Amino acid sequence: MKSSSCKQKGRRFQQTVANIIKAYFDLPDPDAVSTGMGQAGMDIQLSSAAREVFPYAVECKNTETLKIWEALKQAEANAQKEGLTPALFFTRNRSEAYVAIPVKTFMDLTVRRQS
């Protein structure tokens, strides 16, 4: 696959994730925006209003062979810079998208849901 095709595939996934965040939290367009390919930092730029309801530093990967530990390291580094929790969104062709978050975050979300 050409480099430009890979970037386009990644860009589409980032835009999809940004749209999902906006839809679930009823945020206007400028509150969650996909960043340009190759830019340093989070893949989805969040406004302060978006960070209040979605406190995650998003890293997106759309690849057939995910190097999970490298991707998590990237998500963690971006999260630390922003003071947010890392969230790795990933998918591959003809597959559902998934999210990897720290275990403590997952457990906190699960406990809150039961109360």
Secondary structure, DSSP 8 states (H G I E B T S, - for coil): --HHHHHHHHHHHHHHHHHHHHHHHT--GGGEEE--TT-SS-SEEE-HHHHHH--EEEEEEE-SS--HHHHHHHHHHHHHHHTSEEEEEEE-TTS--EEE--HHHHHHHHHHHH-
